[in-house]
Amino acid sequence: MANLRTRFAPSPTGYMHVGGARTALFGWLVASRSGGQFILRIEDTDKSREVSGSIDHIIESLSWLGIKWDEGPDKLGEFGPYKQSERLKTYKEWAEKLVEKGRAYPDPYTPEQVEDYRKQAAEAKRPFLYRDHRPETTGKWDGSKPLRFKSEPKSYAWHDEVLGDLKTGPEVIDDFIIIKSDGYPTYNFAHIIDDHLMGITLVIRSQEFIASVPKFLNLYEALDFKQPNLATLPYVMGASGNKKLGKRDGAKDILDYAKEGYLPEAMVNFLASLGWNDGTEKEIFTVKELVEKFDLSRVQRSPARFDEDRLIWMNGAHIRALSIDELFKLAKDYWPVEAKGTDDQYRQSVLELIQERLKFLSELADLTRFFFTDLPIDDHLISSNKLLNTIGPEVLKGLLVNSRSELSKIDFSVESLKNCLNNLLESQDQKPAVLFSLIRIATTESPASPSLAETMSLLGKETCLKRIDNLIQHL
């Protein structure tokens, strides 16, 4: 295992989403635990689908997650270059070796002819196999036509580090294109060459490639390559659990989570939990713990389900585990504009109060705005409260007038406020859900807040009394 080399090889065709990030993470965790190497390779041979800026986006996404690679496009090693578009000469050389061995040939058919063969197979109700139409003789390959691998169909049995022992018959193996007419290799060919030349010993990839493994095994044999260990990750399914996670189901850009104030440690924890556990009920892990515990043998064979509510909960748990100094540094760009100019000590005190309620950092502005400015009175806060909306405005006004009178007599320390508020419950014969909700709305213009006494103490006596006066006048 000390010699383990694995890789993440994305195509730059758009943003990095949950599925791709999980594949990268599992490869990095395996390599990190074993003391092996993790390689980042960019598979950019399909130029028609490449999206400008995607390579930088991939690097930024992995860097935010804390996934570090030992070799890659920006960290050259002895097996580079690490962009497939810069390795075309290598692919051509290996393709020519297959031609010389009689294991590859130029495709003589037009796309229209191939489509006719497909239709004929469909009409005959049999699967289409290109090898059924393999030409007996072909000319020399000059690059103007696609080059096809000449398969030798056979049965295969192999072991997958996640799915276990698998096998298949010869019927699934067919001739496939390895070099396109534009000179670029296909994925099916290029990644085999690169994995071999880069010394990759473990290939981790998504379930969508499982049907192609027999073709890969056939090609390994034709090239006399030693097969690396294979690990297939089951799909990440949408929240409903009945289809693969897609953009419509929440497969958004990983960097969107960064912008929203999710912690990278929480996202790594969440991604690791998609189809893996350590055999216990434990759900919250540090990155260090994941590196120490992660093992492919504990990856589930069934699909994982993407549950954004669980991600939110997990992120909140990681936020609560931070020291207030750590959280204060992370929160610097998320304060409401009204907080500008306030001193650090006050903002840190606000943060201490709301840390337990904070699920992601972009919530900070809405949760704390009332600490920095008087918000407009919102009648909906009372009308939407199931208890307050049954009480007439005159009664509510009376409750506030009496409460204001008693609150004006104390020093607004937390202890004094707790005693005063509890005494008001008795003197006004009210439930906390009525009186405290009313005072909270008056002082914060919010249906919920941290501890009422601590919130009012931090706001200060003058601010609280002024806001209560405003609501009294409004009522």
Buried (B, 14 or more C-beta within 10 A) or exposed (E): EEEBBBBBBBBBEBBBBBBBBBBBBBBBBBBBBBEBBBBBBBBBBBEEEBEEEBBEBBBBBBEBBEBBBBBBBEBEEEBBEBBBBEBBEBBBEBBBBBBEEEBBBBBBBEEEEEEEBEEEBEEEEEEBBBBEBBEEEBEEBEBEBBBBBBBEBEEBEBEBBBBEEBEBEBEBBBBBBBBBEEEBBBBBBBBBBBBBEBBBBBBBBBBEBBEBBBBBBBBBBBBEBEBBBBBBBBBBBBBEEEEBBEEEBBBBBBBEBBEBBBBBBBBBBBBBBBBBBBEEEEBBBEBEBBBEBBEBEEBEEEBBBBBBEBBBBBBBBBBBBBEEEEBBEBBEEBBBEBBEEEEEEEBBBBBBBBBEBBBBBBBBBEBBBBBBEEEEBEEEBBEEBEBBEEBEEEEBBBBBEBBBEBBEEBEBEBEBBBEBBEEBBEEBEBEEEBBBBBBBBBBBBBBEBBBBBBBBBBBEBEBBBEBBBBBBEEB
